């Protein structure tokens, strides 16, 4: 199942190898650089041995309240 399609988003861009944010990922995962396409990649291994990997992306989210009478909600990513 695909949760995000960065290729179809106008507000999502891959993080390049030279971007400072690429090195930030090294602190919490095994980040690296794909020299073929200059995209910062990561692999994260969990305590149970399973892992996840992919590319680090920068994305802008626009949130809009439909009804100003609704209570405010916290959003965490």
PDB file with one MODEL, atoms N, CA, C and O in Angstrom:
MODEL        1
ATOM      1  N   UNK A   1       0.841  -1.164   0.000  1.00  0.00           N
ATOM      2  CA  UNK A   1       0.000   0.000   0.000  1.00  0.00           C
ATOM      3  C   UNK A   1       0.894   1.238   0.000  1.00  0.00           C
ATOM      4  O   UNK A   1       1.833   1.311   0.793  1.00  0.00           O
ATOM      5  N   UNK A   2       0.630   2.195  -0.855  1.00  0.00           N
ATOM      6  CA  UNK A   2       1.374   3.438  -0.912  1.00  0.00           C
ATOM      7  C   UNK A   2       0.617   4.509  -0.144  1.00  0.00           C
ATOM      8  O   UNK A   2      -0.543   4.794  -0.441  1.00  0.00           O
ATOM      9  N   UNK A   3       1.273   5.097   0.839  1.00  0.00           N
ATOM     10  CA  UNK A   3       0.642   6.136   1.645  1.00  0.00           C
ATOM     11  C   UNK A   3       0.913   7.526   1.090  1.00  0.00           C
ATOM     12  O   UNK A   3       0.130   8.450   1.313  1.00  0.00           O
ATOM     13  N   UNK A   4       1.996   7.675   0.382  1.00  0.00           N
ATOM     14  CA  UNK A   4       2.370   8.970  -0.145  1.00  0.00           C
ATOM     15  C   UNK A   4       2.974   8.792  -1.527  1.00  0.00           C
ATOM     16  O   UNK A   4       3.713   7.839  -1.774  1.00  0.00           O
ATOM     17  N   UNK A   5       2.657   9.702  -2.414  1.00  0.00           N
ATOM     18  CA  UNK A   5       3.232   9.683  -3.751  1.00  0.00           C
ATOM     19  C   UNK A   5       3.923  11.016  -3.987  1.00  0.00           C
ATOM     20  O   UNK A   5       3.312  11.945  -4.517  1.00  0.00           O
ATOM     21  N   UNK A   6       5.206  11.123  -3.596  1.00  0.00           N
ATOM     22  CA  UNK A   6       5.912  12.395  -3.721  1.00  0.00           C
ATOM     23  C   UNK A   6       5.954  12.919  -5.153  1.00  0.00           C
ATOM     24  O   UNK A   6       6.014  14.129  -5.371  1.00  0.00           O
ATOM     25  N   UNK A   7       5.924  12.022  -6.119  1.00  0.00           N
ATOM     26  CA  UNK A   7       5.980  12.444  -7.512  1.00  0.00           C
ATOM     27  C   UNK A   7       4.767  13.231  -7.952  1.00  0.00           C
ATOM     28  O   UNK A   7       4.841  14.004  -8.907  1.00  0.00           O
ATOM     29  N   UNK A   8       3.652  13.046  -7.269  1.00  0.00           N
ATOM     30  CA  UNK A   8       2.431  13.756  -7.651  1.00  0.00           C
ATOM     31  C   UNK A   8       2.162  14.955  -6.746  1.00  0.00           C
ATOM     32  O   UNK A   8       1.126  15.606  -6.883  1.00  0.00           O
ATOM     33  N   UNK A   9       3.063  15.252  -5.839  1.00  0.00           N
ATOM     34  CA  UNK A   9       2.875  16.364  -4.911  1.00  0.00           C
ATOM     35  C   UNK A   9       3.700  17.569  -5.340  1.00  0.00           C
ATOM     36  O   UNK A   9       4.866  17.432  -5.712  1.00  0.00           O
ATOM     37  N   UNK A  10       3.095  18.739  -5.286  1.00  0.00           N
ATOM     38  CA  UNK A  10       3.832  19.963  -5.605  1.00  0.00           C
ATOM     39  C   UNK A  10       4.523  20.530  -4.371  1.00  0.00           C
ATOM     40  O   UNK A  10       5.302  21.476  -4.491  1.00  0.00           O
ATOM     41  N   UNK A  11       4.260  19.976  -3.187  1.00  0.00           N
ATOM     42  CA  UNK A  11       4.861  20.484  -1.953  1.00  0.00           C
ATOM     43  C   UNK A  11       5.833  19.493  -1.314  1.00  0.00           C
ATOM     44  O   UNK A  11       6.289  19.721  -0.193  1.00  0.00           O
ATOM     45  N   UNK A  12       6.154  18.413  -1.995  1.00  0.00           N
ATOM     46  CA  UNK A  12       7.085  17.418  -1.470  1.00  0.00           C
ATOM     47  C   UNK A  12       8.291  17.300  -2.388  1.00  0.00           C
ATOM     48  O   UNK A  12       8.150  17.136  -3.600  1.00  0.00           O
ATOM     49  N   UNK A  13       9.477  17.384  -1.800  1.00  0.00           N
ATOM     50  CA  UNK A  13      10.707  17.247  -2.579  1.00  0.00           C
ATOM     51  C   UNK A  13      11.671  16.320  -1.842  1.00  0.00           C
ATOM     52  O   UNK A  13      11.716  16.330  -0.612  1.00  0.00           O
ATOM     53  N   UNK A  14      12.438  15.524  -2.574  1.00  0.00           N
ATOM     54  CA  UNK A  14      13.454  14.685  -1.934  1.00  0.00           C
ATOM     55  C   UNK A  14      14.556  15.552  -1.319  1.00  0.00           C
ATOM     56  O   UNK A  14      14.843  16.644  -1.810  1.00  0.00           O
ATOM     57  N   UNK A  15      15.158  15.061  -0.257  1.00  0.00           N
ATOM     58  CA  UNK A  15      16.284  15.742   0.369  1.00  0.00           C
ATOM     59  C   UNK A  15      17.556  15.238  -0.301  1.00  0.00           C
ATOM     60  O   UNK A  15      17.795  14.033  -0.371  1.00  0.00           O
ATOM     61  N   UNK A  16      18.363  16.162  -0.790  1.00  0.00           N
ATOM     62  CA  UNK A  16      19.583  15.788  -1.508  1.00  0.00           C
ATOM     63  C   UNK A  16      20.679  15.360  -0.530  1.00  0.00           C
ATOM     64  O   UNK A  16      20.595  15.614   0.671  1.00  0.00           O
ATOM     65  N   UNK A  17      21.693  14.716  -1.065  1.00  0.00           N
ATOM     66  CA  UNK A  17      22.809  14.233  -0.250  1.00  0.00           C
ATOM     67  C   UNK A  17      23.562  15.368   0.429  1.00  0.00           C
ATOM     68  O   UNK A  17      24.091  15.189   1.526  1.00  0.00           O
ATOM     69  N   UNK A  18      23.617  16.516  -0.199  1.00  0.00           N
ATOM     70  CA  UNK A  18      24.372  17.638   0.356  1.00  0.00           C
ATOM     71  C   UNK A  18      23.560  18.467   1.350  1.00  0.00           C
ATOM     72  O   UNK A  18      24.108  19.356   2.002  1.00  0.00           O
ATOM     73  N   UNK A  19      22.286  18.192   1.473  1.00  0.00           N
ATOM     74  CA  UNK A  19      21.426  18.934   2.391  1.00  0.00           C
ATOM     75  C   UNK A  19      21.780  18.563   3.830  1.00  0.00           C
ATOM     76  O   UNK A  19      21.980  17.387   4.133  1.00  0.00           O
ATOM     77  N   UNK A  20      21.860  19.551   4.714  1.00  0.00           N
ATOM     78  CA  UNK A  20      22.206  19.316   6.116  1.00  0.00           C
ATOM     79  C   UNK A  20      21.249  18.320   6.774  1.00  0.00           C
ATOM     80  O   UNK A  20      21.656  17.557   7.650  1.00  0.00           O
ATOM     81  N   UNK A  21      19.986  18.322   6.357  1.00  0.00           N
ATOM     82  CA  UNK A  21      18.998  17.417   6.957  1.00  0.00           C
ATOM     83  C   UNK A  21      19.329  15.956   6.684  1.00  0.00           C
ATOM     84  O   UNK A  21      18.891  15.085   7.436  1.00  0.00           O
ATOM     85  N   UNK A  22      20.077  15.667   5.648  1.00  0.00           N
ATOM     86  CA  UNK A  22      20.478  14.280   5.368  1.00  0.00           C
ATOM     87  C   UNK A  22      21.355  13.755   6.503  1.00  0.00           C
ATOM     88  O   UNK A  22      21.204  12.608   6.923  1.00  0.00           O
ATOM     89  N   UNK A  23      22.262  14.580   6.995  1.00  0.00           N
ATOM     90  CA  UNK A  23      23.138  14.140   8.086  1.00  0.00           C
ATOM     91  C   UNK A  23      22.383  14.010   9.407  1.00  0.00           C
ATOM     92  O   UNK A  23      22.812  13.256  10.279  1.00  0.00           O
ATOM     93  N   UNK A  24      21.270  14.726   9.575  1.00  0.00           N
ATOM     94  CA  UNK A  24      20.483  14.602  10.799  1.00  0.00           C
ATOM     95  C   UNK A  24      19.951  13.182  10.960  1.00  0.00           C
ATOM     96  O   UNK A  24      19.863  12.685  12.083  1.00  0.00           O
ATOM     97  N   UNK A  25      19.600  12.527   9.871  1.00  0.00           N
ATOM     98  CA  UNK A  25      19.061  11.178   9.918  1.00  0.00           C
ATOM     99  C   UNK A  25      20.044  10.168  10.447  1.00  0.00           C
ATOM    100  O   UNK A  25      19.643   9.136  10.985  1.00  0.00           O
ATOM    101  N   UNK A  26      21.341  10.448  10.303  1.00  0.00           N
ATOM    102  CA  UNK A  26      22.374   9.519  10.767  1.00  0.00           C
ATOM    103  C   UNK A  26      22.290   9.334  12.270  1.00  0.00           C
ATOM    104  O   UNK A  26      22.676   8.287  12.790  1.00  0.00           O
ATOM    105  N   UNK A  27      21.787  10.345  12.977  1.00  0.00           N
ATOM    106  CA  UNK A  27      21.710  10.255  14.436  1.00  0.00           C
ATOM    107  C   UNK A  27      20.709   9.201  14.901  1.00  0.00           C
ATOM    108  O   UNK A  27      20.864   8.641  15.986  1.00  0.00           O
ATOM    109  N   UNK A  28      19.682   8.924  14.092  1.00  0.00           N
ATOM    110  CA  UNK A  28      18.660   7.988  14.554  1.00  0.00           C
ATOM    111  C   UNK A  28      18.507   6.769  13.658  1.00  0.00           C
ATOM    112  O   UNK A  28      17.734   5.864  13.974  1.00  0.00           O
ATOM    113  N   UNK A  29      19.217   6.731  12.565  1.00  0.00           N
ATOM    114  CA  UNK A  29      19.087   5.602  11.650  1.00  0.00           C
ATOM    115  C   UNK A  29      20.352   5.460  10.828  1.00  0.00           C
ATOM    116  O   UNK A  29      21.304   6.222  10.995  1.00  0.00           O
ATOM    117  N   UNK A  30      20.354   4.498   9.958  1.00  0.00           N
ATOM    118  CA  UNK A  30      21.478   4.285   9.064  1.00  0.00           C
ATOM    119  C   UNK A  30      21.181   5.005   7.754  1.00  0.00           C
ATOM    120  O   UNK A  30      20.659   4.408   6.812  1.00  0.00           O
ATOM    121  N   UNK A  31      21.516   6.285   7.701  1.00  0.00           N
ATOM    122  CA  UNK A  31      21.249   7.054   6.501  1.00  0.00           C
ATOM    123  C   UNK A  31      22.421   6.956   5.563  1.00  0.00           C
ATOM    124  O   UNK A  31      23.538   6.641   5.972  1.00  0.00           O
ATOM    125  N   UNK A  32      22.165   7.223   4.326  1.00  0.00           N
ATOM    126  CA  UNK A  32      23.214   7.188   3.341  1.00  0.00           C
ATOM    127  C   UNK A  32      22.822   8.037   2.161  1.00  0.00           C
ATOM    128  O   UNK A  32      21.872   8.817   2.217  1.00  0.00           O
ATOM    129  N   UNK A  33      23.562   7.873   1.102  1.00  0.00           N
ATOM    130  CA  UNK A  33      23.291   8.682  -0.057  1.00  0.00           C
ATOM    131  C   UNK A  33      23.292   7.804  -1.297  1.00  0.00           C
ATOM    132  O   UNK A  33      24.183   6.979  -1.499  1.00  0.00           O
ATOM    133  N   UNK A  34      22.287   8.000  -2.109  1.00  0.00           N
ATOM    134  CA  UNK A  34      22.233   7.302  -3.380  1.00  0.00           C
ATOM    135  C   UNK A  34      22.962   8.160  -4.406  1.00  0.00           C
ATOM    136  O   UNK A  34      22.435   9.168  -4.877  1.00  0.00           O
ATOM    137  N   UNK A  35      24.170   7.752  -4.743  1.00  0.00           N
ATOM    138  CA  UNK A  35      24.962   8.552  -5.678  1.00  0.00           C
ATOM    139  C   UNK A  35      24.344   8.558  -7.075  1.00  0.00           C
ATOM    140  O   UNK A  35      24.623   9.446  -7.881  1.00  0.00           O
ATOM    141  N   UNK A  36      23.520   7.581  -7.348  1.00  0.00           N
ATOM    142  CA  UNK A  36      22.890   7.503  -8.665  1.00  0.00           C
ATOM    143  C   UNK A  36      21.904   8.655  -8.878  1.00  0.00           C
ATOM    144  O   UNK A  36      21.844   9.219  -9.970  1.00  0.00           O
ATOM    145  N   UNK A  37      21.136   9.008  -7.851  1.00  0.00           N
ATOM    146  CA  UNK A  37      20.129  10.059  -8.034  1.00  0.00           C
ATOM    147  C   UNK A  37      20.233  11.191  -7.009  1.00  0.00           C
ATOM    148  O   UNK A  37      19.345  12.041  -6.951  1.00  0.00           O
ATOM    149  N   UNK A  38      21.294  11.222  -6.202  1.00  0.00           N
ATOM    150  CA  UNK A  38      21.554  12.292  -5.240  1.00  0.00           C
ATOM    151  C   UNK A  38      20.399  12.478  -4.250  1.00  0.00           C
ATOM    152  O   UNK A  38      20.050  13.609  -3.909  1.00  0.00           O
ATOM    153  N   UNK A  39      19.813  11.386  -3.793  1.00  0.00           N
ATOM    154  CA  UNK A  39      18.730  11.442  -2.821  1.00  0.00           C
ATOM    155  C   UNK A  39      19.193  10.792  -1.517  1.00  0.00           C
ATOM    156  O   UNK A  39      19.796   9.718  -1.525  1.00  0.00           O
ATOM    157  N   UNK A  40      18.905  11.452  -0.410  1.00  0.00           N
ATOM    158  CA  UNK A  40      19.271  10.949   0.910  1.00  0.00           C
ATOM    159  C   UNK A  40      18.373   9.764   1.266  1.00  0.00           C
ATOM    160  O   UNK A  40      17.148   9.887   1.282  1.00  0.00           O
ATOM    161  N   UNK A  41      18.976   8.645   1.545  1.00  0.00           N
ATOM    162  CA  UNK A  41      18.227   7.427   1.860  1.00  0.00           C
ATOM    163  C   UNK A  41      18.419   7.061   3.329  1.00  0.00           C
ATOM    164  O   UNK A  41      19.385   7.485   3.965  1.00  0.00           O
ATOM    165  N   UNK A  42      17.490   6.271   3.857  1.00  0.00           N
ATOM    166  CA  UNK A  42      17.613   5.821   5.244  1.00  0.00           C
ATOM    167  C   UNK A  42      17.195   4.365   5.348  1.00  0.00           C
ATOM    168  O   UNK A  42      16.414   3.860   4.541  1.00  0.00           O
ATOM    169  N   UNK A  43      17.734   3.709   6.357  1.00  0.00           N
ATOM    170  CA  UNK A  43      17.284   2.386   6.777  1.00  0.00           C
ATOM    171  C   UNK A  43      17.239   2.426   8.302  1.00  0.00           C
ATOM    172  O   UNK A  43      18.216   2.810   8.946  1.00  0.00           O
ATOM    173  N   UNK A  44      16.123   2.035   8.871  1.00  0.00           N
ATOM    174  CA  UNK A  44      15.983   2.040  10.319  1.00  0.00           C
ATOM    175  C   UNK A  44      15.615   0.640  10.770  1.00  0.00           C
ATOM    176  O   UNK A  44      14.636   0.067  10.292  1.00  0.00           O
ATOM    177  N   UNK A  45      16.397   0.081  11.692  1.00  0.00           N
ATOM    178  CA  UNK A  45      16.119  -1.249  12.216  1.00  0.00           C
ATOM    179  C   UNK A  45      15.537  -1.135  13.610  1.00  0.00           C
ATOM    180  O   UNK A  45      16.082  -0.444  14.471  1.00  0.00           O
ATOM    181  N   UNK A  46      14.419  -1.822  13.824  1.00  0.00           N
ATOM    182  CA  UNK A  46      13.723  -1.809  15.104  1.00  0.00           C
ATOM    183  C   UNK A  46      14.266  -2.905  16.013  1.00  0.00           C
ATOM    184  O   UNK A  46      14.982  -3.801  15.567  1.00  0.00           O
ATOM    185  N   UNK A  47      13.919  -2.820  17.278  1.00  0.00           N
ATOM    186  CA  UNK A  47      14.402  -3.777  18.270  1.00  0.00           C
ATOM    187  C   UNK A  47      14.034  -5.216  17.973  1.00  0.00           C
ATOM    188  O   UNK A  47      14.754  -6.129  18.378  1.00  0.00           O
ATOM    189  N   UNK A  48      12.919  -5.445  17.268  1.00  0.00           N
ATOM    190  CA  UNK A  48      12.508  -6.815  16.962  1.00  0.00           C
ATOM    191  C   UNK A  48      13.193  -7.374  15.718  1.00  0.00           C
ATOM    192  O   UNK A  48      12.904  -8.495  15.299  1.00  0.00           O
ATOM    193  N   UNK A  49      14.104  -6.592  15.124  1.00  0.00           N
ATOM    194  CA  UNK A  49      14.831  -7.055  13.943  1.00  0.00           C
ATOM    195  C   UNK A  49      14.213  -6.620  12.622  1.00  0.00           C
ATOM    196  O   UNK A  49      14.864  -6.707  11.581  1.00  0.00           O
ATOM    197  N   UNK A  50      12.968  -6.156  12.646  1.00  0.00           N
ATOM    198  CA  UNK A  50      12.354  -5.683  11.405  1.00  0.00           C
ATOM    199  C   UNK A  50      12.953  -4.320  11.038  1.00  0.00           C
ATOM    200  O   UNK A  50      13.549  -3.651  11.883  1.00  0.00           O
ATOM    201  N   UNK A  51      12.795  -3.927   9.803  1.00  0.00           N
ATOM    202  CA  UNK A  51      13.360  -2.651   9.405  1.00  0.00           C
ATOM    203  C   UNK A  51      12.484  -1.970   8.361  1.00  0.00           C
ATOM    204  O   UNK A  51      11.604  -2.584   7.758  1.00  0.00           O
ATOM    205  N   UNK A  52      12.749  -0.701   8.171  1.00  0.00           N
ATOM    206  CA  UNK A  52      12.085   0.084   7.143  1.00  0.00           C
ATOM    207  C   UNK A  52      13.146   0.913   6.435  1.00  0.00           C
ATOM    208  O   UNK A  52      14.158   1.268   7.038  1.00  0.00           O
ATOM    209  N   UNK A  53      12.929   1.219   5.188  1.00  0.00           N
ATOM    210  CA  UNK A  53      13.894   2.028   4.450  1.00  0.00           C
ATOM    211  C   UNK A  53      13.159   2.858   3.415  1.00  0.00           C
ATOM    212  O   UNK A  53      12.024   2.557   3.045  1.00  0.00           O
ATOM    213  N   UNK A  54      13.821   3.901   2.958  1.00  0.00           N
ATOM    214  CA  UNK A  54      13.224   4.768   1.957  1.00  0.00           C
ATOM    215  C   UNK A  54      14.066   5.998   1.739  1.00  0.00           C
ATOM    216  O   UNK A  54      15.262   6.003   2.032  1.00  0.00           O
ATOM    217  N   UNK A  55      13.451   7.038   1.227  1.00  0.00           N
ATOM    218  CA  UNK A  55      14.131   8.297   0.969  1.00  0.00           C
ATOM    219  C   UNK A  55      13.592   9.359   1.915  1.00  0.00           C
ATOM    220  O   UNK A  55      12.398   9.390   2.214  1.00  0.00           O
ATOM    221  N   UNK A  56      14.480  10.228   2.384  1.00  0.00           N
ATOM    222  CA  UNK A  56      14.044  11.340   3.220  1.00  0.00           C
ATOM    223  C   UNK A  56      13.457  12.420   2.322  1.00  0.00           C
ATOM    224  O   UNK A  56      14.040  12.790   1.303  1.00  0.00           O
ATOM    225  N   UNK A  57      12.293  12.916   2.722  1.00  0.00           N
ATOM    226  CA  UNK A  57      11.584  13.910   1.933  1.00  0.00           C
ATOM    227  C   UNK A  57      11.264  15.131   2.787  1.00  0.00           C
ATOM    228  O   UNK A  57      11.150  15.039   4.009  1.00  0.00           O
ATOM    229  N   UNK A  58      11.122  16.265   2.130  1.00  0.00           N
ATOM    230  CA  UNK A  58      10.644  17.478   2.772  1.00  0.00           C
ATOM    231  C   UNK A  58       9.265  17.747   2.210  1.00  0.00           C
ATOM    232  O   UNK A  58       9.078  17.747   0.993  1.00  0.00           O
ATOM    233  N   UNK A  59       8.301  17.976   3.079  1.00  0.00           N
ATOM    234  CA  UNK A  59       6.941  18.197   2.617  1.00  0.00           C
ATOM    235  C   UNK A  59       6.297  19.320   3.401  1.00  0.00           C
ATOM    236  O   UNK A  59       6.566  19.498   4.588  1.00  0.00           O
ATOM    237  N   UNK A  60       5.455  20.067   2.738  1.00  0.00           N
ATOM    238  CA  UNK A  60       4.691  21.137   3.369  1.00  0.00           C
ATOM    239  C   UNK A  60       3.244  20.688   3.430  1.00  0.00           C
ATOM    240  O   UNK A  60       2.680  20.239   2.432  1.00  0.00           O
ATOM    241  N   UNK A  61       2.645  20.810   4.608  1.00  0.00           N
ATOM    242  CA  UNK A  61       1.250  20.450   4.799  1.00  0.00           C
ATOM    243  C   UNK A  61       0.449  21.714   5.046  1.00  0.00           C
ATOM    244  O   UNK A  61       0.860  22.581   5.817  1.00  0.00           O
ATOM    245  N   UNK A  62      -0.678  21.812   4.399  1.00  0.00           N
ATOM    246  CA  UNK A  62      -1.593  22.917   4.614  1.00  0.00           C
ATOM    247  C   UNK A  62      -2.817  22.365   5.336  1.00  0.00           C
ATOM    248  O   UNK A  62      -3.513  21.492   4.817  1.00  0.00           O
ATOM    249  N   UNK A  63      -3.072  22.877   6.529  1.00  0.00           N
ATOM    250  CA  UNK A  63      -4.198  22.416   7.325  1.00  0.00           C
ATOM    251  C   UNK A  63      -5.219  23.546   7.414  1.00  0.00           C
ATOM    252  O   UNK A  63      -4.864  24.707   7.621  1.00  0.00           O
ATOM    253  N   UNK A  64      -6.455  23.199   7.259  1.00  0.00           N
ATOM    254  CA  UNK A  64      -7.510  24.197   7.268  1.00  0.00           C
ATOM    255  C   UNK A  64      -8.648  23.722   8.160  1.00  0.00           C
ATOM    256  O   UNK A  64      -9.128  22.599   8.010  1.00  0.00           O
ATOM    257  N   UNK A  65      -9.074  24.553   9.069  1.00  0.00           N
ATOM    258  CA  UNK A  65     -10.208  24.211   9.923  1.00  0.00           C
ATOM    259  C   UNK A  65     -11.489  24.494   9.160  1.00  0.00           C
ATOM    260  O   UNK A  65     -11.692  25.601   8.663  1.00  0.00           O
ATOM    261  N   UNK A  66     -12.339  23.510   9.070  1.00  0.00           N
ATOM    262  CA  UNK A  66     -13.586  23.668   8.340  1.00  0.00           C
ATOM    263  C   UNK A  66     -14.614  24.468   9.118  1.00  0.00           C
ATOM    264  O   UNK A  66     -15.447  25.159   8.532  1.00  0.00           O
ATOM    265  N   UNK A  67     -14.555  24.375  10.426  1.00  0.00           N
ATOM    266  CA  UNK A  67     -15.537  25.058  11.254  1.00  0.00           C
ATOM    267  C   UNK A  67     -14.799  25.698  12.424  1.00  0.00           C
ATOM    268  O   UNK A  67     -14.178  24.997  13.223  1.00  0.00           O
ATOM    269  N   UNK A  68     -14.860  27.001  12.528  1.00  0.00           N
ATOM    270  CA  UNK A  68     -14.109  27.691  13.584  1.00  0.00           C
ATOM    271  C   UNK A  68     -14.650  27.381  14.973  1.00  0.00           C
ATOM    272  O   UNK A  68     -13.989  27.687  15.965  1.00  0.00           O
ATOM    273  N   UNK A  69     -15.850  26.773  15.071  1.00  0.00           N
ATOM    274  CA  UNK A  69     -16.413  26.405  16.364  1.00  0.00           C
ATOM    275  C   UNK A  69     -15.862  25.082  16.888  1.00  0.00           C
ATOM    276  O   UNK A  69     -16.037  24.750  18.061  1.00  0.00           O
ATOM    277  N   UNK A  70     -15.194  24.327  16.011  1.00  0.00           N
ATOM    278  CA  UNK A  70     -14.635  23.034  16.417  1.00  0.00           C
ATOM    279  C   UNK A  70     -13.428  23.278  17.322  1.00  0.00           C
ATOM    280  O   UNK A  70     -12.712  24.265  17.154  1.00  0.00           O
ATOM    281  N   UNK A  71     -13.202  22.372  18.287  1.00  0.00           N
ATOM    282  CA  UNK A  71     -12.026  22.525  19.159  1.00  0.00           C
ATOM    283  C   UNK A  71     -10.751  22.350  18.352  1.00  0.00           C
ATOM    284  O   UNK A  71     -10.721  21.631  17.353  1.00  0.00           O
ATOM    285  N   UNK A  72      -9.708  23.016  18.801  1.00  0.00           N
ATOM    286  CA  UNK A  72      -8.404  22.897  18.143  1.00  0.00           C
ATOM    287  C   UNK A  72      -7.842  21.501  18.399  1.00  0.00           C
ATOM    288  O   UNK A  72      -8.105  20.893  19.437  1.00  0.00           O
ATOM    289  N   UNK A  73      -7.076  21.011  17.449  1.00  0.00           N
ATOM    290  CA  UNK A  73      -6.465  19.689  17.579  1.00  0.00           C
ATOM    291  C   UNK A  73      -4.968  19.803  17.374  1.00  0.00           C
ATOM    292  O   UNK A  73      -4.509  20.596  16.551  1.00  0.00           O
ATOM    293  N   UNK A  74      -4.209  19.023  18.112  1.00  0.00           N
ATOM    294  CA  UNK A  74      -2.761  18.956  17.924  1.00  0.00           C
ATOM    295  C   UNK A  74      -2.466  17.955  16.816  1.00  0.00           C
ATOM    296  O   UNK A  74      -3.119  16.917  16.711  1.00  0.00           O
ATOM    297  N   UNK A  75      -1.477  18.277  15.993  1.00  0.00           N
ATOM    298  CA  UNK A  75      -1.077  17.393  14.905  1.00  0.00           C
ATOM    299  C   UNK A  75       0.402  17.083  15.097  1.00  0.00           C
ATOM    300  O   UNK A  75       1.220  17.989  15.256  1.00  0.00           O
ATOM    301  N   UNK A  76       0.735  15.807  15.083  1.00  0.00           N
ATOM    302  CA  UNK A  76       2.111  15.380  15.249  1.00  0.00           C
ATOM    303  C   UNK A  76       2.481  14.425  14.128  1.00  0.00           C
ATOM    304  O   UNK A  76       1.722  13.508  13.812  1.00  0.00           O
ATOM    305  N   UNK A  77       3.639  14.635  13.532  1.00  0.00           N
ATOM    306  CA  UNK A  77       4.136  13.732  12.477  1.00  0.00           C
ATOM    307  C   UNK A  77       5.387  13.079  12.963  1.00  0.00           C
ATOM    308  O   UNK A  77       5.984  12.277  12.244  1.00  0.00           O
TER     309      UNK A  77
ENDMDL
END
